[in-house]
Amino acid sequence: QVQLVESGGGLVQPGGSLRLSCAASVSRFEVYHMGWYRQAPGNQRDLVATITNGGRTSYADSVRGRFTISRDNAQNTVYLQMNTLKPEDTAVYYCYAWHTTGDYWGQGTQVTVSS
């Protein structure tokens, strides 16, 4: 069983930055592909960024160039560095892990971008 715990969300002004963290309670974290999704009120849950177990990254067009996903296998943690934040980035951000054993979600962390 995989447990994912997100942290780092909060209120930030437009143009500001936040770094989200997702700590995974699992053995062999390094075999899991990881990702971040987000869901704004009334919207579906959308993919933000992914990082494979080999370190390959991908991003949604809306965040490419502003967000960076990374992982620290020694700390069982994946990060999402968010820069130049916009009001439309406001959402609950969810950590996601998947492998042949299944897929797993965190409980989410709220990010609000507002002046």
C-alpha positions in Angstrom: 0.0 0.0 0.0 1.2 3.5 -0.9 0.5 6.5 1.1 1.1 10.0 -0.3 1.0 13.1 1.8 1.2 16.5 0.1 2.3 19.8 1.7 3.3 23.3 0.7 0.1 24.7 -0.5 -1.2 28.1 0.6 -2.2 31.6 -0.5 0.2 33.5 -2.8 0.0 36.6 -4.8 0.0 36.6 -8.7 3.6 36.3 -9.9 4.7 34.5 -6.7 6.1 31.0 -6.1 5.3 28.0 -4.1 6.9 24.6 -3.8 4.7 21.6 -3.2 6.1 18.4 -1.7 4.7 14.9 -1.7 6.1 12.4 0.7 5.5 8.7 -0.1 5.3 5.9 2.4 6.4 3.0 0.3 9.3 0.7 -0.2 11.1 1.0 -3.5 9.9 4.5 -4.2 12.3 4.7 -7.1 10.3 2.3 -9.2 7.2 4.5 -9.2 6.3 7.0 -11.8 5.0 10.2 -10.1 2.8 13.1 -11.1 0.9 16.1 -10.0 -2.7 16.8 -11.0 -5.0 19.7 -10.0 -8.7 20.3 -9.8 -10.4 23.7 -9.6 -14.0 23.9 -8.4 -16.5 22.7 -11.0 -13.7 21.3 -13.2 -12.3 17.9 -13.9 -9.0 16.8 -12.4 -6.2 17.7 -14.9 -2.7 16.5 -15.3 -0.1 19.1 -14.4 3.3 17.3 -14.6 4.8 13.8 -14.5 8.2 12.4 -13.8 9.0 8.8 -14.7 11.1 6.4 -12.6 13.9 7.2 -15.0 13.5 11.0 -14.5 11.8 11.9 -17.7 9.5 14.8 -17.2 6.4 16.1 -19.0 4.1 19.1 -18.5 0.8 20.5 -19.4 1.0 23.3 -21.9 -0.5 25.7 -19.4 2.4 25.3 -16.9 5.4 24.5 -19.2 8.2 26.9 -18.5 6.7 28.0 -15.1 6.5 24.7 -13.2 9.2 22.1 -12.5 8.7 18.6 -11.3 11.5 16.8 -9.6 12.1 13.8 -7.3 14.4 12.8 -4.5 14.5 9.0 -4.3 16.6 9.1 -1.1 13.8 11.1 0.6 10.9 9.3 -1.1 9.6 12.7 -2.2 8.5 14.4 -5.3 8.3 18.2 -5.7 6.5 20.7 -7.8 8.2 24.1 -8.0 5.6 26.6 -9.2 6.8 30.0 -10.4 5.1 33.0 -11.9 1.8 31.8 -10.5 -1.5 33.0 -12.0 -5.0 33.2 -10.6 -6.0 30.4 -13.0 -3.5 28.1 -11.2 -5.8 28.1 -8.2 -6.9 24.5 -7.4 -6.4 21.6 -5.2 -3.2 19.9 -6.2 -2.9 16.1 -5.9 0.1 13.9 -5.9 -0.2 10.7 -8.0 1.9 7.5 -8.1 1.6 4.6 -10.4 3.4 1.3 -11.2 2.4 -2.2 -12.1 1.0 -2.7 -8.6 -1.6 0.0 -9.1 -2.1 3.7 -8.8 -2.4 5.9 -5.8 -3.6 9.4 -4.8 -2.8 11.8 -2.1 -5.4 13.8 -0.2 -4.6 17.1 -2.0 -3.3 20.5 -1.0 -5.0 23.8 -1.7 -3.2 26.4 -3.8 -4.8 29.8 -4.0 -3.4 32.6 -6.2 -5.0 35.9 -5.4 -4.1 39.5 -4.6 
